[in-house]
Amino acid sequence: TTDTSYSNIICLEKDLIFDLPSGINPTTKNNRFLIIGEGIDHNKSYYTIYNRWGQQIARNRSDQPWYAEYNQENVPSGIYIYTGVVFGFKGEKETIKGTINVVK
């Protein structure tokens, strides 16, 4: 005879889908840069923020927001560059890069 076992647990892993803001205003509800979505492995995913001169001003996990601050002070209005890598639970990997507009 052969023993057989069936599980009643279904494991569904969501596809990697995410979105990034293109602008933030530290004085409103839209006050942070954060990668939001589904299927993101936040333990592996990260982003880095640079100012216009290429100086790194933030490096965070994808689930940790950047509130337009550097050294506990608000950054000036302007365009900032972000780069990073977003990993999915199914093995997906997407490189991200773009700009974020800080408006006050």
C-alpha positions in Angstrom: 0.0 0.0 0.0 1.0 3.6 -0.5 0.3 6.5 1.9 -1.1 9.7 0.5 -1.5 13.0 2.1 -3.3 16.1 0.7 -2.9 19.6 2.1 -5.9 21.9 2.5 -3.6 25.0 2.4 -3.3 26.8 -0.9 -0.3 29.1 -1.3 -0.9 31.8 -3.7 2.0 34.1 -4.5 1.0 37.4 -6.2 2.8 38.7 -9.3 5.2 41.6 -8.8 3.2 44.8 -9.3 4.4 48.1 -7.9 4.0 51.9 -8.3 6.2 54.8 -7.4 5.3 58.5 -6.9 6.6 61.1 -9.3 6.3 64.0 -6.8 6.0 64.6 -3.1 5.2 67.6 -0.9 6.4 67.4 2.7 3.6 69.7 3.9 0.7 67.6 2.6 -0.6 64.0 2.8 1.5 63.1 -0.2 4.7 63.6 1.9 6.8 60.5 1.2 8.5 58.4 -1.4 7.6 54.7 -1.0 7.4 51.7 -3.3 3.9 50.3 -2.9 2.4 47.2 -4.6 1.9 43.5 -4.4 4.3 40.5 -4.5 7.3 42.7 -3.3 10.0 41.0 -1.3 10.8 43.9 0.9 13.7 42.0 2.6 15.6 42.2 -0.7 14.2 45.3 -2.4 15.7 48.7 -1.9 16.0 52.2 -3.4 18.6 55.0 -3.2 17.9 58.7 -3.5 20.4 61.2 -5.0 20.4 65.0 -5.2 21.2 66.9 -8.4 24.9 66.7 -7.8 24.9 62.9 -7.4 25.3 62.8 -3.7 23.5 59.9 -2.0 21.0 61.3 0.5 19.0 58.2 1.3 19.1 54.4 0.9 16.1 52.4 2.3 14.4 49.1 2.0 11.4 49.3 -0.3 8.9 49.4 2.6 10.7 52.3 4.4 9.5 55.7 3.3 11.7 58.7 2.5 10.2 61.9 3.8 12.3 64.3 1.8 14.8 64.7 4.5 18.6 64.6 4.7 20.4 64.8 8.1 17.1 65.4 9.9 16.4 68.5 7.8 13.9 69.0 4.9 15.6 69.0 1.5 15.1 72.0 -0.8 12.5 71.9 -3.6 13.7 70.3 -6.8 14.3 67.2 -8.8 15.9 64.2 -7.1 17.0 60.9 -8.7 16.1 57.5 -7.5 17.5 54.1 -8.4 16.9 50.7 -6.9 16.0 47.0 -7.4 12.6 45.5 -6.6 12.5 41.7 -6.1 9.3 39.6 -6.2 8.5 36.5 -4.3 8.3 34.5 -7.5 11.9 35.4 -8.4 11.2 38.5 -10.5 13.7 41.3 -10.4 13.2 44.8 -11.8 15.7 47.6 -11.8 14.1 51.0 -11.2 15.3 54.5 -12.0 13.7 57.9 -12.4 13.2 61.3 -10.9 11.1 62.5 -8.0 10.0 66.2 -7.8 10.0 67.6 -4.3 7.5 70.5 -4.2 6.9 72.9 -1.3 
